Amino acid sequence: MSTTGRHHPLYVAQTRVFVSSERYPRQEISKIVAEVNIYENLGLPYITGRLVIIDSANASNAVHFQGQERVNIIVLDSEANPIMNKEFICMGIDFGQKVGDDKSGFSVKLVEEHALLSNSTRFSKTYEGKPDAICNTICSEQLGVAVEPKGSPVQSDMRVVFPFTTSPLEAANWMAARCTNNNGHPFYFYSTMVDNSLQLADISTLLGETPFNNGDPYIFGTTSNKGAGQEEDWGILSKKITNYTINNNEDTLLAMARNVYGGYYNFIDTYEYGGEEVIYDLPTTLDNLPKSNGSTKYNYDPDFSIGRPYHDGQNTYTTQVVTRKLFDDKFSFLEEETVDKHLYKAQSRAIYGFLDQQPINITVPGISFGFNKLGKKMDIYIQKDIPPEEKSNINSVRDKKRSGEYLIQKIMYTIFSNRLTATITATKTDTDPSLGSEKLNQN
């Protein structure tokens, strides 16, 4: 990619891409890389990426990708300081096209090394300890990557035997999904751009943190201090939401299919107690989540009734066989002291589904946003769907439904012509308590 000297919150100074292999020496291909995409996801313990290459220099012969190369991406700011330096492994080419006698294009898929190493590893071993500690031990021993916990799971020490058919990340994901806090809230297991360790974070801990831009929100609106023939202020541009979309949202039937609102669970103890039925309902679990936006209720109306409130109905009937006293001295993976602790599994799955109920997608300048925001909260300001009066203050035109504190779940970084943007998928679990108090104006 070419160098640009523009001092702008969307532009980096330079993006350099290097490829190395045992088949040929390390080579720089920056000038033929048209686009770089990097994907972070709160639900995945690895980062993926993509290079779009326009080849007019016979790179397919000099640097022939075959899914067995190391790719190093370095991004420099306007002062030529590296703001991102990340190594990936090439997974292969997923698209290629000849566009003329002198040019062709192709797309190269990238992934972090520990994800590929996991796919080529099968192991069988017994581990003991709390599920977060076992998750860390598996990743450290099998993949050379540590797991950094945020929050402590309530589950007791256990003994787990993994069969030889299991890969390390499958086993680690298995243990991460077993973790809940004492309110039944789940843990996310994920990888970030700025930490060599994987993260295992309690959702209550993430939602309880202060937004990284507290009091200085990213804004989607007509706010501007630009005069005729002038450029907008850097501070405004750096916090400006350039694109805002809502995809599938508030999908009640999908939430029911995911057993979000309520359901029967039958835990069958084959050793002593037989089947024990428990009923899960959403409000009990939601009440213990941090209330980021001040609402006494989350984005669920427990008073709405279709003959019964959603949480008083049962969306599904789930049966799970649970062992007891498989080992004399420790619990096994499926065992718990009481049926109430088994219920944490149902609560955890429900919260996972509930957090996908209100996603939004926004695009912001990548330089000011940075590469260290996955799993953090951000403050967002959306203007109402009415033209603001000239003398209206910023609070009078604030959209109370869409504005507020959001948890960042996914980020796609895109570098095109040295223009760096971050497209964010974020979710908001509760709303402004004064929402609904305004009069409807349809003029």
Secondary structure, DSSP 8 states (H G I E B T S, - for coil): --------TTB-SEEEEEEEETTEEEEE-GGGEEEEEEEEETT-SS-EEEEEEEESS-HHHHS--SS--EEEEEEE-TTS-EEEEEEEEEEEEEEEEEEETTEEEEEEEEE-HHHHHHHT--EEEEEEE-HHHHHHHHHHHHHS--EEEES------EEEEEEEEE-HHHHHHHHHHH-B-TT--BEEEE--TT-SSEEEEEHHHHHHS--TTTTS-EEESS-----TT----HHHHTTB--EEE--S-S-HHHHHHTT-SEEEEEEEETTTTEEEEEEEEHHHHHTTS--TT--SSBS--TT-BSSSBGGGS-S-EEEEEE-S-SSSSSB-TT--SSHHHHHHHHHHHHHHHHTTSSEEEEEEEHHHH-S--TT-EEEEEEB-SS---TT--TTTTB-TTT-EEEEEEEEEEEEETTEEEEEEEEE-SB--TTTT-S-----
